[in-house]
Amino acid sequence: MSAAPYRVEVMHGVNLDQLGRRDPLLYGTLTLGELERQIEHDARELGIEPSFFHTNHEGAFVERLHALSGHADAVVLNPGSWTHYAWSIRDALEIAALPALEIHLSDVQRREPWRRVSVIADLCFATISGRGPDGYRDAMLQVREELVRLDHARERGG
């Protein structure tokens, strides 16, 4: 692992501030604040320093992705329904050029056909879907593994 904790930006998109009010069978019962506290606890146990961002405005999500260079080592993102059509977010993620993991609380592959489309999946090294809040711990583990792998590749000159 690197000498300093890995810095991972966790980005929540549209309607995720409504967690706790949305269908608990799909999204669980935690509020966004409670979810972020759980993520922070899990991340720090893994040597990760998380930061959080939420917006219901697509342009703000894009601007945040633009600003991540030099401030984060990786990004975990749940754009919400923007996942399925927001090419601007895809382009901004490509510009950010950070290791990225896509995550969804609900199992998007078992929902409406339009939710099965992800315009960002090919830019992400992994996707986690349908694990609820526990998926974020899995995400932190996978991000740490990816960052360690990248560190080792750099050390070997690769």
C-alpha positions in Angstrom: 0.0 0.0 0.0 1.1 3.6 -0.5 2.6 5.5 2.5 -0.4 7.8 2.7 -4.0 6.5 2.7 -5.5 6.2 -0.7 -7.9 9.1 -1.4 -11.3 7.9 -2.9 -14.1 10.2 -3.9 -17.5 8.7 -3.4 -20.0 10.4 -5.7 -23.8 10.2 -5.3 -26.0 11.4 -8.1 -29.6 12.3 -8.6 -32.2 11.3 -6.0 -29.7 9.6 -3.7 -30.4 12.3 -1.1 -33.8 10.7 -0.9 -32.5 7.4 0.6 -34.6 6.4 3.6 -37.7 7.7 1.8 -37.4 5.6 -1.4 -38.6 2.0 -1.7 -36.7 0.2 1.2 -36.8 -3.2 -0.7 -34.8 -1.7 -3.5 -32.7 0.9 -1.7 -32.6 -0.1 2.0 -33.5 2.1 4.9 -30.4 4.1 5.5 -30.3 7.8 4.8 -27.5 9.2 2.6 -25.8 10.6 5.7 -26.0 7.2 7.5 -24.7 5.5 4.3 -21.8 7.9 4.1 -20.9 7.3 7.8 -20.9 3.5 7.1 -18.7 4.0 4.0 -16.3 6.2 6.0 -15.9 3.7 8.7 -15.3 0.8 6.3 -13.0 2.8 4.1 -10.8 3.9 7.0 -10.5 0.3 8.2 -9.0 -0.4 4.8 -6.6 2.5 4.7 -8.7 4.7 2.5 -9.5 8.3 3.1 -13.0 8.9 1.6 -14.5 12.1 0.5 -18.1 12.5 -0.5 -20.1 14.5 -3.1 -23.8 14.5 -3.9 -25.8 16.6 -6.3 -29.1 16.5 -8.1 -27.6 18.6 -10.9 -25.9 16.8 -13.8 -23.6 19.8 -14.5 -22.4 19.9 -10.9 -21.6 16.2 -11.1 -19.6 16.8 -14.3 -17.8 19.8 -12.7 -16.8 17.6 -9.7 -15.4 14.9 -12.0 -13.4 17.6 -13.7 -12.0 18.8 -10.4 -10.8 15.4 -9.1 -7.4 15.3 -10.8 -4.8 15.6 -8.1 -7.4 15.4 -5.3 -8.4 11.7 -5.5 -6.7 8.5 -6.4 -9.9 6.8 -7.5 -13.6 7.4 -7.7 -16.6 5.3 -6.7 -19.7 6.6 -8.4 -23.4 6.0 -8.3 -24.9 8.5 -10.8 -28.4 7.2 -10.1 -30.6 7.3 -13.3 -27.9 9.4 -15.1 -26.0 6.1 -15.4 -28.4 5.2 -18.2 -28.2 8.2 -20.5 -25.8 11.0 -19.3 -23.1 11.1 -21.9 -21.8 14.3 -20.3 -20.9 12.3 -17.2 -19.3 9.6 -19.3 -17.2 12.2 -21.0 -16.2 13.8 -17.7 -15.3 10.5 -16.2 -13.1 9.8 -19.2 -11.4 13.2 -18.8 -10.9 12.5 -15.0 -8.8 9.5 -16.0 -9.0 7.9 -12.6 -9.7 4.3 -11.7 -13.5 4.2 -11.4 -15.9 1.8 -9.9 -19.7 2.0 -10.7 -22.1 1.1 -7.9 -25.8 0.8 -7.5 -27.8 -0.1 -4.4 -30.5 -2.0 -6.3 -29.9 -4.8 -8.8 -30.3 -2.8 -12.0 -30.0 -6.0 -14.1 -33.3 -7.2 -12.6 -35.2 -4.0 -13.0 -36.7 -2.2 -16.0 -34.9 -2.7 -19.3 -33.7 0.9 -19.6 -31.9 0.5 -16.2 -29.7 -2.3 -17.6 -27.9 0.2 -19.8 -24.8 2.0 -18.4 -23.0 4.6 -20.4 -20.1 4.6 -18.0 -19.5 0.8 -17.5 -16.7 0.6 -20.1 -14.8 3.3 -18.3 -15.0 1.5 -14.9 -12.8 -1.4 -13.8 -15.8 -2.9 -11.9 -19.5 -2.6 -11.3 -21.3 -3.6 -8.1 -25.1 -3.8 -8.3 -27.8 -5.1 -5.9 -25.7 -5.5 -2.7 -27.4 -2.5 -1.0 -25.2 -0.6 1.4 -22.9 -3.6 1.8 -21.9 -3.1 -1.8 -19.9 0.0 -0.8 -17.6 -2.0 1.5 -17.1 -4.4 -1.4 -16.4 -1.3 -3.6 -13.7 0.0 -1.1 -12.0 -3.4 -1.1 -12.0 -3.6 -4.9 -10.7 0.0 -5.2 -7.9 -0.7 -2.7 -6.9 -3.8 -4.7 -7.0 -1.9 -7.9 -4.9 1.0 -6.5 -2.3 -1.5 -5.0 -2.2 -3.3 -8.4 -1.5 0.1 -10.2 1.1 1.0 -7.6 2.9 -2.3 -8.2 2.7 -1.8 -12.0 4.2 1.7 -11.6 7.0 0.3 -9.4 7.8 -2.3 -12.1 7.8 0.4 -14.7 4.6 -0.7 -16.3 
